[in-house]
Amino acid sequence: MRSIGEMARDSGLSVSALRFYDRAGVLVPAWVDPVSGYRWYGPEQCEEARLLTRLRRAGMPLPDIRLVLAGWSGADTDLVRKLLQAHLRRLELGLSDARSEFSAVRALLEGREKPMTSLRTAAVRLTVPAAELAAALDAVRFAAGTDPELPMLGGVLFDIEGEALRVVATDRYRMAVARARATGHDGAREQVIVPAPLADAMRALLSGEDGDGPVRLSVDGDRVTLEAGDRQASGQRLDHDFPDYRRLVRLPAGRRAVVDVPAFREALETGPVRTSETPGPDGAPCDLSVLRPAADGTVTVCADGEGDADDQNHVAVNREFLLDALAAGARDRLVLEFGAPTAPLAVRRPDAEDTFSLLMPVRLEN
């Protein structure tokens, strides 16, 4: 017999995933200690856990996986084969439908695109307080994407307009926005995607600056340069268009709760977690924290059995992402703003409404 920890090590599933699949009736332990509640697994269940992992990666729904596992060790494998074939057909039909819809979308996109008539030649010069730019980069850097298939998200957007420099990053699952004052630019709005390594070099350059001393940011064609005294960080901008983040942050007002960040972090780190049915950015299930805001302005991390898929008074988010957002908030007290369970969770600074993070919720399964 294997303990749940040994089973996690040998099967590749996390402890929280094993608990989730137990509750879902998919991979039930061979024996549960009636006194301690500790789970124990039989020798054959390690193979079943590895099989379960493969089927989930292929997108098979849990009800079908339950039947596959039930018939896996039997002499008659006809049911298992039919379930695998049926799921493969669903995937092929879904892919065919997706290809058809994407072809239509591409045709619409090609009709809207305008041929490029000239290279970027606009020159931009502005001055930014060093401390404000450093704080803005610290507030958003964690949300930058790393997916090579989406290179436009692999950097930090510098959105220059009037006397404001907005710094934005997103990987689709989360978004962070911050603002710094800017002077010296009175032209049209300019957007520049700074590659993540260059953004990190700029932040390192700012580490040597004291107080609100000014630094100079310039954009010449495809080159972006940050100068601080006689030192500089310079490189090529990403030649892509960033999504219209302003549309994505227009959220209806929700319920607000002010949290004590150290205490809330401890509640998240030591509290109960669920395992997401939906793969995270790395393709694997992620740990979720289920949050329930109360009328008195407090937030509870829900225990197992609370906040199911039909509960409209909670939101489930990737716990690691929420911890990152709390760290990037850089305050002992932050505001959590809740909308519907399907709306993003906003993490805001109480003293700076222009600096915030948005976390996409994750749907809970029954």
C-alpha positions as CSV (number, residue, x, y, z in Angstrom):
1,M,0.0,0.0,0.0
2,R,1.2,3.5,-0.8
3,S,0.4,6.6,1.3
4,I,-1.0,9.6,-0.5
5,G,2.5,11.2,-0.5
6,E,4.1,8.1,-1.9
7,M,1.4,7.8,-4.5
8,A,1.9,11.4,-5.6
9,R,5.7,10.8,-5.9
10,D,5.3,7.6,-7.9
11,S,2.4,8.6,-10.1
12,G,3.3,12.2,-11.0
13,L,0.0,13.6,-9.7
14,S,0.1,16.1,-6.9
15,V,-1.4,15.4,-3.5
16,S,-4.2,18.0,-4.1
17,A,-4.9,16.3,-7.4
18,L,-5.3,12.9,-5.8
19,R,-7.7,14.4,-3.2
20,F,-9.7,16.0,-6.0
21,Y,-10.0,12.7,-8.0
22,D,-11.0,10.9,-4.8
23,R,-13.8,13.4,-4.2
24,A,-14.8,13.1,-7.8
25,G,-15.0,9.3,-7.5
26,V,-12.5,8.8,-10.3
27,L,-9.5,7.4,-8.3
28,V,-10.7,6.3,-4.9
29,P,-8.1,5.1,-2.4
30,A,-8.2,1.3,-1.7
31,W,-8.5,2.1,2.1
32,V,-9.1,5.2,4.2
33,D,-8.1,5.1,7.9
34,P,-11.4,5.6,9.7
35,V,-9.7,7.4,12.6
36,S,-7.2,9.7,10.8
37,G,-8.9,9.9,7.4
38,Y,-5.5,9.2,5.8
39,R,-5.7,7.7,2.3
40,W,-3.9,4.5,1.2
41,Y,-3.6,3.2,-2.4
42,G,-3.2,-0.3,-3.7
43,P,-0.2,-1.4,-5.9
44,E,-2.3,-1.4,-9.1
45,Q,-3.6,2.1,-8.6
46,C,-0.3,3.8,-9.5
47,E,-0.8,2.5,-13.1
48,E,-4.3,3.8,-13.0
49,A,-3.1,7.2,-11.8
50,R,-0.7,7.5,-14.7
51,L,-3.4,6.4,-17.1
52,L,-5.7,9.1,-15.7
53,T,-3.0,11.7,-16.2
54,R,-2.7,10.8,-19.9
55,L,-6.4,10.8,-20.5
56,R,-6.8,14.2,-18.8
57,R,-4.0,15.6,-21.0
58,A,-6.0,14.4,-24.0
59,G,-9.0,16.3,-22.7
60,M,-11.3,13.3,-21.9
61,P,-14.1,14.3,-19.5
62,L,-14.1,12.8,-16.0
63,P,-17.3,10.7,-16.5
64,D,-15.6,8.8,-19.4
65,I,-12.3,8.5,-17.5
66,R,-14.2,6.9,-14.6
67,L,-15.6,4.2,-17.0
68,V,-12.2,3.7,-18.6
69,L,-10.6,3.0,-15.2
70,A,-13.5,0.8,-14.2
71,G,-13.0,-1.4,-17.3
72,W,-9.2,-1.2,-17.5
73,S,-8.3,-4.3,-15.5
74,G,-11.2,-6.4,-16.9
75,A,-10.9,-9.1,-19.4
76,D,-13.3,-7.4,-21.8
77,T,-11.7,-4.2,-23.0
78,D,-14.4,-3.4,-25.6
79,L,-15.9,-0.6,-23.6
80,V,-12.5,1.0,-23.0
81,R,-11.7,0.9,-26.8
82,K,-15.1,2.4,-27.7
83,L,-14.7,5.2,-25.1
84,L,-11.3,6.1,-26.5
85,Q,-12.5,6.0,-30.1
86,A,-15.6,8.1,-29.2
87,H,-13.4,10.8,-27.6
88,L,-11.0,10.8,-30.5
89,R,-13.9,11.4,-32.9
90,R,-15.1,14.3,-30.7
91,L,-11.7,15.8,-30.8
92,E,-11.5,15.4,-34.6
93,L,-14.9,17.0,-35.1
94,G,-14.1,19.8,-32.8
95,L,-10.8,20.5,-34.6
96,S,-12.6,20.5,-37.9
97,D,-15.2,23.0,-36.7
98,A,-12.5,25.1,-35.2
99,R,-10.5,25.1,-38.4
100,S,-13.6,26.3,-40.3
101,E,-14.4,29.1,-37.8
102,F,-10.7,30.2,-37.8
103,S,-10.7,30.3,-41.6
104,A,-13.6,32.7,-41.5
105,V,-12.0,34.8,-38.8
106,R,-8.7,35.0,-40.8
107,A,-10.7,36.2,-43.9
108,L,-12.3,38.9,-41.9
109,L,-8.9,39.9,-40.4
110,E,-7.2,40.0,-43.8
111,G,-10.0,42.3,-45.0
112,R,-9.3,44.7,-42.1
113,E,-5.5,44.7,-42.3
114,K,-3.8,47.6,-44.1
115,P,-0.6,47.1,-45.9
116,M,2.4,48.7,-44.1
117,T,3.6,51.6,-46.1
118,S,6.5,52.7,-44.0
119,L,8.7,51.6,-41.2
120,R,8.4,53.0,-37.8
121,T,10.3,56.3,-37.8
122,A,8.5,58.3,-35.1
123,A,10.9,59.6,-32.4
124,V,9.7,59.8,-28.8
125,R,11.4,61.5,-25.9
126,L,10.2,61.7,-22.4
127,T,11.3,62.0,-18.8
128,V,10.0,59.7,-16.0
129,P,10.8,59.7,-12.2
130,A,13.1,56.8,-11.6
131,A,11.3,55.5,-8.5
132,E,7.9,55.6,-10.2
133,L,9.1,53.7,-13.3
134,A,10.8,51.1,-11.0
135,A,7.7,50.6,-9.0
136,A,5.6,50.3,-12.2
137,L,7.9,47.6,-13.6
138,D,7.8,45.8,-10.2
139,A,4.0,45.9,-10.2
140,V,3.5,44.3,-13.7
141,R,6.6,42.2,-14.5
142,F,5.1,39.0,-13.0
143,A,2.3,38.9,-15.5
144,A,4.4,38.9,-18.7
145,G,3.8,35.9,-20.9
146,T,6.3,33.2,-21.8
147,D,4.4,31.4,-24.6
148,P,6.5,31.3,-27.8
149,E,3.3,31.1,-29.8
150,L,2.2,34.5,-28.5
151,P,5.4,36.6,-28.8
152,M,3.4,39.9,-28.5
153,L,2.7,39.0,-24.8
154,G,6.4,38.2,-24.1
155,G,7.2,41.7,-23.0
156,V,6.0,44.8,-21.2
157,L,3.9,47.4,-22.9
158,F,4.9,51.0,-22.5
159,D,1.8,53.0,-23.4
160,I,2.8,56.7,-23.7
161,E,0.1,59.3,-23.8
162,G,0.2,62.9,-22.6
163,E,1.7,63.1,-19.1
164,A,1.2,59.4,-18.3
165,L,3.3,56.3,-19.0
166,R,1.2,53.2,-18.4
167,V,3.0,49.9,-18.1
168,V,1.1,46.7,-18.9
169,A,1.8,43.0,-19.0
170,T,-0.5,40.0,-19.5
171,D,-0.2,36.2,-20.2
172,R,-4.0,35.8,-20.9
173,Y,-4.6,34.3,-17.4
174,R,-3.7,37.5,-15.6
175,M,-3.0,41.2,-16.3
176,A,-1.2,43.9,-14.4
177,V,-1.3,47.7,-15.1
178,A,0.7,50.5,-13.4
179,R,1.1,54.2,-14.1
180,A,4.0,56.6,-13.8
181,R,4.2,60.3,-14.5
182,A,5.9,61.4,-17.8
183,T,6.9,64.8,-19.2
184,G,8.3,65.9,-22.5
185,H,6.0,64.1,-24.8
186,D,3.2,66.1,-26.4
187,G,2.7,64.1,-29.6
188,A,0.3,61.3,-30.5
189,R,-0.2,58.2,-28.3
190,E,2.7,55.8,-28.7
191,Q,2.8,52.1,-27.7
192,V,6.0,50.1,-27.4
193,I,6.4,46.5,-26.4
194,V,9.7,46.2,-24.5
195,P,11.0,42.5,-24.5
196,A,11.1,41.0,-21.0
197,P,14.9,40.8,-20.9
198,L,15.2,44.4,-21.8
199,A,12.5,45.4,-19.2
200,D,14.6,43.5,-16.7
201,A,17.7,45.3,-17.7
202,M,15.9,48.6,-17.4
203,R,14.8,47.7,-13.9
204,A,18.3,46.8,-12.9
205,L,19.5,50.1,-14.2
206,L,16.9,51.9,-12.1
207,S,18.1,50.0,-9.0
208,G,21.1,52.4,-8.8
209,E,18.9,55.5,-8.9
210,D,17.9,57.3,-5.7
211,G,14.6,59.0,-5.0
212,D,12.6,60.5,-7.8
213,G,15.5,61.6,-9.9
214,P,14.5,61.7,-13.6
215,V,15.5,59.1,-16.2
216,R,15.1,59.5,-19.9
217,L,13.1,57.1,-22.1
218,S,13.4,57.4,-25.9
219,V,12.0,55.5,-28.8
220,D,13.8,55.9,-32.2
221,G,12.2,53.7,-34.8
222,D,12.5,50.1,-33.5
223,R,15.0,50.9,-30.8
224,V,14.1,51.7,-27.2
225,T,16.6,53.3,-24.8
226,L,16.4,54.1,-21.1
227,E,19.2,56.5,-19.8
228,A,20.1,57.2,-16.2
229,G,23.0,59.5,-15.9
230,D,25.8,58.1,-18.1
231,R,24.4,54.6,-18.1
232,Q,21.8,53.1,-20.4
233,A,19.8,50.0,-21.3
234,S,18.9,49.7,-24.9
235,G,17.4,47.2,-27.3
236,Q,14.9,46.4,-30.1
237,R,11.2,46.7,-29.4
238,L,9.0,43.8,-30.2
239,D,7.5,44.2,-33.7
240,H,4.0,43.2,-32.7
241,D,0.7,44.8,-31.7
242,F,-0.4,44.5,-28.1
243,P,-4.0,43.7,-27.4
244,D,-6.3,46.6,-26.5
245,Y,-5.9,46.3,-22.7
246,R,-8.2,49.3,-22.0
247,R,-11.2,47.2,-23.2
248,L,-10.2,44.4,-20.9
249,V,-10.0,46.5,-17.8
250,R,-13.5,48.1,-18.1
251,L,-15.2,46.0,-15.4
252,P,-18.4,46.9,-13.6
253,A,-17.9,47.8,-10.0
254,G,-18.0,44.8,-7.7
255,R,-17.9,44.0,-4.0
256,R,-14.7,45.3,-2.3
257,A,-12.8,43.8,0.6
258,V,-9.7,45.3,2.2
259,V,-7.3,42.5,3.3
260,D,-4.3,42.5,5.6
261,V,-1.8,41.1,3.1
262,P,0.5,39.2,5.5
263,A,-2.4,37.4,7.2
264,F,-4.2,36.8,3.9
265,R,-1.0,35.3,2.4
266,E,-0.7,32.9,5.4
267,A,-4.4,31.9,5.0
268,L,-3.7,31.1,1.3
269,E,-0.4,29.3,1.9
270,T,-1.8,27.1,4.7
271,G,-5.4,26.9,3.7
272,P,-7.3,24.3,1.6
273,V,-6.8,24.1,-2.1
274,R,-8.6,22.5,-5.0
275,T,-7.2,21.0,-8.2
276,S,-8.3,22.7,-11.3
277,E,-10.1,20.6,-14.0
278,T,-8.8,23.2,-16.5
279,P,-5.1,23.0,-17.3
280,G,-3.0,26.0,-16.3
281,P,-0.5,27.9,-18.5
282,D,1.9,25.0,-18.4
283,G,-0.7,22.4,-19.4
284,A,-0.9,20.8,-16.0
285,P,-3.7,21.1,-13.3
286,C,-3.1,24.0,-10.9
287,D,-3.9,24.6,-7.3
288,L,-6.9,26.8,-6.7
289,S,-8.0,28.9,-3.8
290,V,-11.7,29.4,-3.5
291,L,-12.5,32.8,-2.0
292,R,-15.8,34.0,-0.6
293,P,-16.4,37.7,0.2
294,A,-18.7,38.5,3.1
295,A,-21.0,41.4,3.6
296,D,-18.8,42.7,6.4
297,G,-15.8,43.2,4.0
298,T,-13.9,40.0,5.0
299,V,-12.7,37.3,2.7
300,T,-12.7,33.6,3.5
301,V,-10.7,30.9,1.9
302,C,-13.3,28.1,1.5
303,A,-12.7,24.7,2.8
304,D,-13.4,21.5,0.9
305,G,-17.1,21.1,0.2
306,E,-17.7,24.8,0.2
307,G,-18.2,26.9,-2.9
308,D,-19.2,24.3,-5.4
309,A,-19.8,24.9,-9.2
310,D,-23.3,26.3,-8.6
311,D,-22.3,28.7,-5.8
312,Q,-22.6,32.3,-7.0
313,N,-21.0,33.9,-3.9
314,H,-17.4,32.8,-4.5
315,V,-14.5,33.0,-7.0
316,A,-11.8,30.4,-7.6
317,V,-8.4,31.6,-8.8
318,N,-5.0,30.1,-9.4
319,R,-3.4,30.3,-5.9
320,E,0.2,30.9,-7.2
321,F,-1.1,33.7,-9.4
322,L,-2.9,35.3,-6.5
323,L,0.2,35.1,-4.3
324,D,2.2,36.8,-7.1
325,A,-0.3,39.6,-7.4
326,L,-0.2,40.2,-3.6
327,A,3.6,40.4,-3.7
328,A,3.5,42.8,-6.7
329,G,0.9,45.0,-4.9
330,A,3.7,45.9,-2.5
331,R,1.4,47.1,0.3
332,D,0.4,45.7,3.7
333,R,-3.2,46.3,2.8
334,L,-4.8,45.7,-0.6
335,V,-8.3,45.8,-2.0
336,L,-9.8,42.7,-3.6
337,E,-12.7,43.5,-5.9
338,F,-15.1,40.7,-6.7
339,G,-17.6,40.6,-9.6
340,A,-19.5,37.5,-10.7
341,P,-17.7,34.1,-10.4
342,T,-16.9,34.3,-14.1
343,A,-15.5,37.9,-13.9
344,P,-11.9,38.7,-13.2
345,L,-10.7,39.3,-9.6
346,A,-9.1,42.7,-9.3
347,V,-6.3,43.3,-6.8
348,R,-5.9,47.0,-6.2
349,R,-3.8,49.3,-4.1
350,P,-5.9,51.5,-1.9
351,D,-3.7,54.5,-2.5
352,A,-3.2,54.1,-6.3
353,E,-6.2,53.1,-8.4
354,D,-4.1,53.2,-11.6
355,T,-2.0,50.2,-10.3
356,F,-3.8,46.9,-10.2
357,S,-3.8,43.3,-11.3
358,L,-6.6,41.2,-12.8
359,L,-6.8,37.4,-12.4
360,M,-9.0,35.3,-14.5
361,P,-11.3,33.0,-12.5
362,V,-11.2,29.2,-12.9
363,R,-14.4,27.3,-13.2
364,L,-15.1,24.7,-10.5
365,E,-16.5,21.4,-11.5
366,N,-19.1,19.5,-9.5
